[in-house]
Amino acid sequence: MLLPSKFTPSHTKLLLLLLATTLSFLSFCDLSTIVNSVKASGNLSSGTVVAMAATGSVSPTSINFGNQGIDQPPISSRTVTLTNTGDSTLFVSSFSITSPFIVIDSTCDLGSSDVPSRNNLSPGQSCTFQLAFAPSEVSPGIITGSFIIFSNAANSPQTVSLVGNAVQPRPIVSVSPTALIFENTQINTTSPPQAVRISNLGTAPIDIFFEIAGNEDFQIADEIGGGTLPPGVTFQIPIVFSPLAPGPRSARLLIKEAQDKISSIVQLIGNSPDLSSRIEFAQRDFSVNEAAGSATITVRRSGGTTTSSSVSFFTTEGTAINGTDFVSSSGTLMFPPGATALTFNVRILDDNRFTGSRFLGLTLANPVGATLGGVNIAQLTILDDETRQPGQLQIGNGSFITDEGGSTTVTVTRTNGATVPVSVGYTLGGPNSTAVPDVDYENTFGVLNFGVGSTSQSFTIRTFNNGKATGDRLLEINLTAATNGATLGLSRALLTIRDVDKPPTPPKLLVSDTVDFGSVEFGTSATRTVTMQNDGETPLTFSLPTLTDGGAAGFALGTVPRTLTIEPKQTTTFEVLFRPTTASNLILGKILVSSNGGDATINLRGQSLDRKPPTVSLITPISGQALTAGIPFIIAYNGSDDDSISNFVVGFSINGTNVATTEVARVSGSINQVVWNVPETLRTSSGRIIVTATDRSGNSSFATSDIFSVQAPAVPPVEPSLQVVISFDPPPMGQVAPPQNVRADATEVDAVPKDNKQEEKNSTLQTVTVDSNQITTTPILIGYNIFRVVQPPPDQPQPTPEQIVGNPANLVGSLPATTTTFIDTVSTSKGDNFVYSVTSNFNTGDMSNGSRPAGTDLPVIKNPRFERGTIFIDGPGSFIKPGAMLTINENETYPLEIDSTGIQFTVPKRASSTPGGIRIRRDIRKGSTVKLTVKNPDGKLSVGKEFTRQ
């Protein structure tokens, strides 16, 4: 269900325009015109008096619309009734109304003498107009007007005075009631709905939202949450009560004028009866003396008493007759919270003659908020007081307690008369007994005799100690066969025989929850003995210990227990072996033991130690091999370890020593070759490659190649070079992750120098040593690898990290963990930009994925040419941006434009330079060679390019 939609000022204007168009004024013929027309037709002779005429009457003659919001839908409409009080037909020819008063409906059709209305009013008939007040674009205040009806009535026109108060629109929200109290409702049932009424007494609509806060016992029946409430409208919110727990329940209905502004709160109150409550008579048999006048009957309630409940009662005839022996009684007992007993009275009639004892029935029915107990039918005995009074016999107490080996005296009393001798039998045992005769008690029975005047007799029950912890037992005591008219009251009781023997404690398994082997050398073994104890007083049986985890890592069961039973306070043992299968690891395992004294999980813990370093050998370069500067070379090697190699570090020296001065690469232990991009400036005749292998325990060894040489290339590179500074942030500590925020900043540098000096841009090799006694599973960062590929044109997809770092040939250098900046100097002979990705290396042998790629974006001068006084540069893949500037010989600067094809950058032949004002054809003369550079609007400067105009 939704509230009415919003009504805006534009709606009001549209309604007024429609009414003004539809209800345009119509001309009408006055009465004299009609009369003259009749005369002309010959139907009315001169001098004849016209006696018949229409007369109009309106009601009411004035209307006060009260307050109405400006630019708001009319709150209400008023009815104006026009009645023909004359003796001829009346028709309405037109009407007028003063703005902003409007006519919104009418049953009065317009007509004329020539075209009579289909609803012309006969004498005594009426029609109506519905008027409303709709101020729009006016100032607040009192507005007056009139509604005028024009007709053929002799007293036309009829006028109704109109007045209304235009006010600034303001909603006024009224909520009723402020609290809802629901009738008792059981759990898992739903009460009939009750409604909260929300009214808008103001002059503007308002958005209303509502929700229930507190608990889930109360719900909005139609699952609505709010909407727009127009002025003058009342909306009802149906609430139901569905209790989830017994007892008093409450919540609040929050009514908001905005999503976070509470304007009203309605308290929701309900109660759920506790169905665990049981109502029954306090006893099965009641008695009263005939002369007592009334009998008081007690009804008790047990179980849950925290809520209200009720029960009906009524009497029925037995041998006692209604109206002779008693007066029928019925009604309802209401138990308030906490009440456990209530009474009602039965009026007793004395018939003044001996009839003997009579009885009547007592019945409980129709419980509300409770259930009936077992004693929901009882008997009331009326004792005759005239002559014979044998009395009523009953056990004085309903329950008795004694320890085994003791005794209990049971007393039977007689009430309501003792004028004649009576007797009653007693027996032990019954369906409610758990005690065994002649084992737990002395089985006996007998008869108790009551003489005249005797009101009490007793008998004794002896109990035995069976010497076993069997728990408490119950013995039922019964009275039977009362004689000579005596009746029985409470005739059944229970004796509790308490066990005095303490039961033995059950078996209990005790075993250490952890077996720690400490540090064990890889390739050796250790043994530990596990002791299990029965801490109970009865035998403990268990299953063979089972190794559930850690077998593959080196744990195993040794000798097993000699027996699967442990006597009280005794122990047994078994052995566990540990021979680690992996080196330098913290190894965990588990053993499970199941028993009738509980299950146990034994955690196994051992530290594997590895002190043996790995072996490593070099394959390439071979002795005396000559490498060429600037040409990539594959360095191949082998390595092995008892466990596994964590990483290889590859470096080189140029002075023939076994100490690496410059690092080539750091790679994981699974990579057996790396591509060395031999520096273009490197020259040496005594070079060596040094490969260092480190295992997961931190043990390391190295291999050194024989002497090799690096010679100059056939044609030394003289092209300009691009210097790229790659910087980044370390990965999060303790995580195998690539570096973060990789950046690549490029600038042009001078041509590659031609001497043999190698610039040492990076730190020397570092080896991370891990203490075998402090093995940790947390990865430790040891360095970085930098990879490079050519940057594709801007209109093509960028390479992914996997594509960049997946090819070892893309490796251009390595850094230790202490350095996060790498300088890469690259020849720009092809005019390329480059993309870089960096990986992280760890002591565990892991290498991260590649970082998010970072690329250079310097403008590139592609295919320059001079035609018809204009220079042209290809745009696709050039990284040149609109607004770039072309500089010639670092002196004159020209703005680049995009030609009509949209794919070439040009300098038109009429363009002048800055600062010299030189035309391009004069600055680049035919046959001359100049240096061209391009600068983008963001300041990025291209590598210089020599150009010769043909």
VOPALUM-273993 format. One record per residue (C-alpha): x, y, z. Coordinates in pm, whole numbers, plus 50000, padded with zeros to 5 digits. Each point is the difference from the previous one (the first is absolute). Example, Ala and Ser with C-alpha at 12.3 -4.5 7.8 and 13.67 -1.06 7.14 Angstrom:
<recs>
512304955050780 501375034449934 
</recs>
This chain:
<recs>
500005000050000 501375034749914 499075034450124 498635025249742 502535015449766 501355035250044 497935029249858 502265028249876 499245036649914 500264991049630 497064976150046 497905028250145 500805023049708 499104972949749 496664993450176 499125037050000 500845003249631 497874969649913 497045013050200 500315034649847 500004984949651 497124976150067 497775023550195 500095030749774 497175023650040 496954995149782 497635028149902 496414995550096 496615014449902 498385020350272 496364996050091 498865029649785 501544984549691 498094967850063 496745018750053 500445020549678 500724968149810 496754984750122 498045030949906 501414999449649 498854964349951 496435009450085 499844979450312 499855030350226 497755028749917 500685035950094 498925008750346 499884964350119 501574994850346 502474971050021 499374982850329 502534971449972 503705007150060 503154982050129 501565010750328 503484988950117 501254994850354 503624991650105 501254984350322 502165009750169 500345036649912 503525003050150 502934975850041 503145002750214 502694975749877 502315006750295 503774994949965 501404987549667 503694996249913 501285020849709 500764978849689 498624969350176 497114977249895 496685011250152 499484984550340 496244997049955 497115010349778 496645015850084 496614994049836 497705027749873 496414988849924 497785018349749 496244992950040 497125010049769 497535015050244 497725013849724 497244984049791 501724997849659 503154983149864 503345015150101 503244996549805 503505012950080 501515020649720 503445007550155 501885006450320 503075018850116 502394995750294 502735022250142 503564985849982 501574982350184 496644983950081 499164972649746 497154977349895 501224963949997 496704982249917 496345007149923 496714982149934 498495032549860 500294998949619 499995032749806 497085006849758 497995027249823 496485006949874 500944986549660 502124970450117 498564988850329 502304980450236 499324963150034 499975006250375 497705030550011 498535003150345 496274994650033 498275017750287 501354986550330 503084983449843 503655008250093 503544996949862 503405005850163 503425015949950 503204988350177 502225029850091 503575000450128 502595025350115 503374996549815 502255030750056 503075000649773 502795025649976 498305023250247 501075016250325 498764984950324 496835014950141 496205001449979 498614997849646 496345007449918 497984993449689 496624989449872 498344972549802 497165013049768 497454977849824 498175014349699 496694984049899 496535007549858 498705004550354 498155032150068 502355007350291 503234991049808 502855002550067 500544980850326 503185009250189 502034980550259 502635019250202 503384982350026 502875005050244 503184980650067 503315004750181 503094993649782 502854988550221 503544989049944 499834962149958 501004981850318 499254964150095 498674992150348 500274963450092 497664984850256 500504964550131 497324980850191 500074980750221 503405003750168 499934964250131 498534966949882 499274973050257 499414965349855 498024972150163 501764968850126 501404981449700 501694966350006 503414993449846 499934992149625 496575016149960 499075034649877 497595024650158 497335018849805 501485032149855 499705033350176 500445032549814 502065031450064 498485029749823 502275026549848 498235032049888 501325030449817 498105029250154 502145025749822 499975015249653 502944982749829 500874963749930 502724983150200 502144969049951 499364975750283 502144969550084 499434974850274 501684969350143 499804978350313 502915001250244 500564977950302 499324963649917 498384978649733 496814992050193 498115028049822 499685004449623 498395023849753 497334977849845 500175013049641 503825002849981 499935037049919 502735024350090 498675034549916 499025024249726 498515034449946 497075011650217 497955028249835 498245026850207 496734989350157 500724962849954 500084973950275 501974967949952 499794968950216 502974977650081 498804964750093 502134984250277 499814963450108 501514982450302 501794966549937 501904992150325 503234980449977 500364993850376 497664999350301 499485029250232 499515037449955 501295012249663 500445035449874 501375019649707 499655034449844 498565011949671 502285028049881 498325025849774 502455022249812 499505031449794 503374993049838 502164968949984 501905010250316 497555023050184 497584983450242 496845020550050 497784976150196 500324967550195 497134975750060 500544974950281 499104964149910 499114977750298 499004963550004 500084969650219 500574963549912 498764974850257 502444974050125 498534967149874 502294980950235 497585010950274 497804971050129 496735005250190 498364972450206 498154993850326 502164999950310 498674964750079 497714974349849 497634997650298 498515028450198 497534996550288 497775023350194 497594996050292 496385003749905 499575028150252 503045019949881 497985021049756 502655000049730 503064980949882 503195017349888 501644983549698 503675007849930 501355000649647 503765001749961 502265010949715 503524986349941 502695003549735 500185034249837 498335026350215 501495031749852 496965007749785 496255001950047 497794969649943 496454988850075 497854969050030 496264993050017 498434978850274 496594984550053 498264974550222 498034969249897 497564978050190 501094966850140 498144984850291 499635035850122 497045017949839 500155035949880 497515021050195 499704973850275 503544993150115 501895028649832 499565029649766 501584995949656 503045022149953 502005010549691 502305028149894 503545009349897 503115003050212 502485026549881 503634994050102 502045032249993 503804997749944 501644982950297 496794984850141 500224962550072 496684992650172 496395012849988 496784987750160 496284999349929 497094991050231 497184975149963 496925007750208 498914969650213 496354994350102 499114982550330 496994977549944 499634994050377 499604962549955 502374970549993 500804989849644 503584989950036 502905016449819 499345012049646 502415011649735 499995023549702 502425004649712 502455028849951 501365007349651 502575023949854 499835009249629 500875025849738 503495010150113 501345032449852 503755005850013 500564966250163 499234963049969 498004977450229 501894978450247 499214963950080 497595008950284 497465019049793 497044979850137 499444997350376 497314989650245 498415019350283 498484978050274 497265014950218 500164983250343 496634994450161 500005015350350 496734986350114 500934966550167 502794978549849 503375016349946 502554973649901 502335027549876 502535002249724 503304981250009 503135013049836 503784999250015 501255030150187 502755008049747 500364994049629 503744993050006 502594985250237 503834997649993 502344976050177 503524986549948 500484963749903 500374979450318 497605022850189 496275000450067 497005022749949 496765002850197 496855006849795 497075015650185 496394996449877 497505025250140 496205000450021 498135032749960 496375011249968 498644976750262 501024970750217 496684987250133 500274964849864 502924975249985 501634996849657 503034983049849 502235004949696 502634978149831 503465010449892 502414985049744 503485008049866 501045001149634 498265010049684 500585013349647 501935030250128 502494979150205 503634994449900 501074983850332 500284962050004 498054981950279 502104981350258 503125015449838 499405037050059 497184997450255 498134975050218 496914990749804 497025002650231 496275006949999 497285002150264 496825015650137 499645030650221 496985000150237 498375032150123 497714996950302 497335024750099 501735033150060 503304987849846 501415024749747 503564987549940 501814966949933 503564992749872 502174972849846 503784997649939 501964992649683 503534985750037 502615004749720 503194980449923 503505010349884 500834979249690 503675010650006 499945012849642 499935034449846 496674995749825 498625035150058 496865010950185 496914977449968 496275007250037 497444979450197 496255005149957 497774999050316 496274993149952 496855000350219 497244975849893 496604986450101 498675024550261 497104984350193 496755009650171 499395030949783 503405016350047 501295017949693 503545003949874 501685033449958 503685000049903 500474962549954 503344998849819 503475012750095 503614994549891 502994991050214 503465009649865 502734975950111 503265019349971 503114981049888 502885004550245 502614981749787 502385021449794 500244987949635 503504993949858 501345027149773 499954990949629 503224993349810 501995030849896 502825000949745 503005021750090 502705005749738 502315028749907 498465021849728 503375008049835 503154980349918 502905022849900 503014983849832 501985032449995 502605003349723 500914968549803 502784999149740 498704993449648 500674963249917 499964988250366 497134989350228 498775004350359 497604980150223 497625011650274 497924979350244 496365009550061 498394989850333 496244995050038 498344997750346 496524990150124 499055026150261 496584984050069 498804971750229 498774976149731 501984983649716 500825021149694 499984984649652 501535017649701 500784995349632 503484997949855 501535034749952 499535012749643 502325024249820 497565023949828 502445026349872 503745004349945 500834965649860 501295013849670 502195025250187 501804973350205 497874990350304 499234962950062 498734977250278 502544976950164 499164973750261 496274997650082 498414995550347 500204964650141 496335000550092 496885019249897 498695001350360 501345021450284 498914992150354 499175028750238 503025022150079 502234979049768 501985010649687 501204986449667 502385014149736 500735000849628 502755016049788 500015026549727 502865003949747 501115031549816 502234998049691 499525033049808 499514996449626 500505037149925 502765022750124 499825032050201 496294999350075 497775000850304 498104966949959 496654992650170 497944968350037 497164984750202 499144967050172 496434990650100 499124976350288 496334990250057 498824985350332 497014995850228 501625026350222 500125026549731 501905005649676 503415016549987 501885018149724 503795000450041 501725027749806 503454991449859 502615026849945 503534997649861 502615022749845 502044986649707 503575013449978 502105001649682 503705009750024 501134986649662 500445026649729 498764994349645 502274991349708 500285022449695 501914998049669 500275022949695 499384988349642 500475032749812 502075020249937 502824975549924 503665007050051 501405025749759 496625007749844 499765034649842 496765019450054 498945031149807 498965031750179 496355008849943 499114964249892 497814979050241 501714968650134 498424969650176 501674990850330 499194963450079 500664981750327 498854970350212 499214997150370 498754973650246 499244996750371 498744973450244 496875021250046 499595027149738 501855030849879 498345032650093 501665023049746 502965006249769 501915033049985 501965005649676 502735026549982 503265007549823 503425015250062 502315015449738 503304995950185 500274962150015 499054996850370 497404976650149 498085029050153 497075013949798 500105037749973 496825003849796 496784980450022 498394985449687 496864983550141 498314984850304 497714970949910 498164971850179 501614966250053 498024984649714 501655021949730 503284986049859 500895027349751 499745037549966 500455023749705 502855024650056 499575031849798 503735006849973 500515037550049 500995018049679 502835017750183 501454969150171 503544990049895 502104973950182 502454971949936 499684984450347 496314997350069 498404974050223 496394989750069 499224991750365 496774980450080 499014997650369 497344974450107 498155002650335 497704973250145 496975005750224 502154995750314 502285028349899 502914977649900 501775013249692 502824991449759 501245014449674 501634990449672 502325021649789 500484997749625 503364998949829 501385032149852 498105014549702 500285032549808 497585027149884 500935017649676 498665030849829 497254996449738 500955002449634 498455035049969 499975019250329 496605015150074 499935037649961 496225005350002 498405021450266 498934981050311 496924999850220 500634999950376 497054985050193 499825002350380 497804972150137 498925005750362 497504981350217 498834992650355 500754966950177 497214974150026 498074996350329 502234984450266 499644962450034 498004995949676 501134983649676 498905029349782 501515022049726 501275035250071 497445027650004 499675033749824 502564992449726 500965031849810 502125004949683 501415034749926 501995004049675 502375026949869 502515002249715 503714996150084 503145003949792 501164972849764 501294968350169 503645005950106 502624979749817 502414992450289 500174967050182 498745012750333 496784983350122 497865022750213 499074982250319 496425011250036 498974973650252 501284986750329 502344970150015 498624965250058 498454992950338 499364965850148 497204995550257 500934974750270 497244983350203 500744984950343 498874963549986 499005001450366 497645029149932 498094986449701 496925020649920 497254995849747 499925037849942 501605008149661 502965024250014 500575023849705 503504996049846 499825020049675 498265010149679 500184991349626 499285026749736 498484989649665 499575021449685 498104997949668 499385024949720 496945022250062 497274993249738 498315029949829 497345017950207 497194985049793 501094964050073 499544979250320 502665003950265 501944968550095 498934982050318 502404993450289 499984963049905 501055008249642 502855022250121 501554978050273 499164966549838 502925002549753 503474998250163 501405019449700 498135030850130 502105001150322 502175031550001 501315000650356 499664991850370 500075019450325 500564989950364 497195005050250 501655032150124 499635018249664 496765010949832 501405020249706 501394986049673 501545020049713 499604985249653 501875015949707 498624989049664 500995008349642 497265018649817 501054989849651 496454988049933 498285028450179 498164977650248 498375005250338 500244971650254 497814982550261 501424986550327 498784974950260 501784990450324 499864967750202 500964993750364 502324971350108 499774983250344 502144977450218 497424972049960 500864997449630 496765016849899 499895027049735 496925022249985 497965007649693 500905030849799 498985034150127 497485021849821 501845010949679 501515035049986 500995014749662 501775029949856 498075023349773 502545023549842 498965013549661 501694981749709 500825016549666 498794974149749 500795002049626 500675037649967 499855013649643 499955033749825 497555006049718 498795032349833 501455022750267 498434979950285 501494974450239 497924968450075 500344975850298 497954968050031 497515001050287 499044963350073 502214985050271 501995032450038 498685009550348 499865035949869 497035018350152 497995029049856 501645033050093 503554985949973 502895022449884 502734991449744 503485014250073 502785002449735 503624999850113 498815009350351 499425036049878 496755005149810 496664985950116 496894993949786 496504988650109 499024966249851 496574996849840 497974969749891 499434999549623 496694993249826 500574962350007 500125000850378 502994976350010 502985023249936 501565028650195 501205029249785 501575034450012 498305020349722 502375018649769 498595033750112 500524993150370 502595021950173 502344988350273 500565012750347 502065019950076 501525007149656 496815001849793 501614977949732 497924980049752 500604962550006 501404997849646 502735025050089 500844982450328 500334966149824 501905007349683 500304975049721 502894976350051 500605011950359 499924977450307 498265012350313 499114985650343 496274996350062 498374997050347 496334999850098 498625011850333 496514989950114 497735023950196 500764980050319 503725007849963 501084965649871 502925005049755 500884976049718 503464986449928 501715021749739 499914987849644 502225011449713 498155008749679 501345008749654 497725017549757 500284983949652 
</recs>
